[in-house]
């Protein structure tokens, strides 16, 4: 019986290449995300209590201060992204770290409404500088790593996401420890400033200079977008990129229900919010333990578009599961089902969405696009929060069905996007999807 001979080259194409270890620069960016969130979440969970109980601010004023922080961060991401494209990530990251140190130090000693607002605005703007710089650089390096080793970019970005979630999990523990030791809110702020001082020192020594970025931009192999779009305006007129922003916005509107609809469900089921902390811990632990293997599995088998569509569909299933899941022990099974499915969907779609951005825009505008993705989503969350908040008085089946429609609409938009460059074996065919 005749069989087609298998050449060594054929064997290489058919056998999946194992994931390659990240480069030192990628490890630096991943460690940066971990440190950022550790320092930030050592302070943020305790800010509202400090403003209300510690400084005696009225509830509406506490909400205003927290809203200003969100606006100065998410709303100005596009500014940090544009500055990253213009000057490179190094000076933007260093400036952001310096401002965050100053902001935390100021907040630790701020005692009036004006000084608290100024410190909070400074803290938010600092994140608007360094976050898009680090995220766009991580996406850029993930593409280079993919081209050099065949490791799907989504796998690298999953490590980045998992590191950030680990920091978000450990940061509140650090803040709680300081509070238990009697240090108070001021010690948490100073601890956060100390973390960012370490990040600033590490990046001043290890982060490449802007010349390296400009040289990389001149390399044609890093240009993954369509030619003929030289201006920044092209980022905001590119139909595919705008569709990605809208699809990603539907996820963030849905994710915001962890802070809006989930507490209502927990109180309805148990009579108090005491179980919320455990559900948030469950979400963080899922990301830390499952993100990397899940993304490794999906990145080799499906395209980024398919992962994005599937992730949004899983998020929608999380909303649908609430009225359909039996209450069970403690009445928390519906809420737990929602948290698990929302987190699984997040783990599928976030690395895929970030991995699609370099395919849709030119490399020189990657920082601007990364910032725009967050800023557009932040505006959508701002508007969507009012609309979804109005649903809290609606009957539960109506409320959860309406919320499920949001990520389903995002999935429909995502289905029209290009497939992306994930799910490919070097030298082989792209996986259908």
PENOR-V272224 format. One line per field, one symbol per residue. ss: DSSP state (A for helix, B for strand, O for the rest). psi: psi as a letter, one per 20 degrees, with the letter a starting at -180 (. if undefined). A space follows every 10 residues. Layout:
ss: ???
psi: ???
This chain:
ss: OOOOOOOAAA AAAAOOOOOO OOOAAAAAAA AAAAAAAAAA AOOAAAAAAA AAAAOOOOAA AAAAAAAAAA AAAAAOAAAA AAAAAAAOAA AAAAAAAAAA AAAAAAAAAO OOAAAAAAAA AAAAAAAAAA AAAAAAAAAA AAAAAAAAAO OOAAAAAAAA AAAAAAAAAA AAAAAAAAAA OOOAAAAAAA AAAAAAAAAA AAAAAAOOOA AAAAAAAAOA AAOOOOOOOO OOAAAAAOAA AAAAAAAAAA AAAAAOAAAA AAAAAAAAAA OOOOOAAAAA AAAAAAAAAA AAAAAAAAAO OOOAAAAAAA AAAAAAAAAA AAAAOOOOAA AOAAAAAAAA AAAAAAAAAA AAAAAAAAAA OOAAAAAAAA AAAAAAAAAA AAAAAAAAAA AAAOOAAAAA AAAAAAAAAA AAAAOOOOOO OOOBOOOOOB OOO
psi: ppqpporhhg hhhhoppqpq qqrhghhghg hggggghghg iiggijgggg ggggikqqgh hghgghhhgg gifghjhhgh gghghgirhg hggggggghg gggggghhip irgghggggh gggghghhgh ghggghhggg hhgghghhii pphhgghggg ghgghhhhgh ghhgggghhh jjhahhhggh gghgghgggg gghhhhpqrh hhghhhhioh iioirqrjmi rhhhgijogg ghhgggghhh ghgghiihig hghgggghhi irjhighhhh hggghgghhh gghghgghhi hqrhghhggg ghhhghhggh hgiipqgapi jiggghgggg hggggghghg hgghhhgiii rqhijhgggg ghghgghggg hghhhgghhi ihiqqghggh ghhhhghghh hgghhirqhr jrkqppiaqq pq.
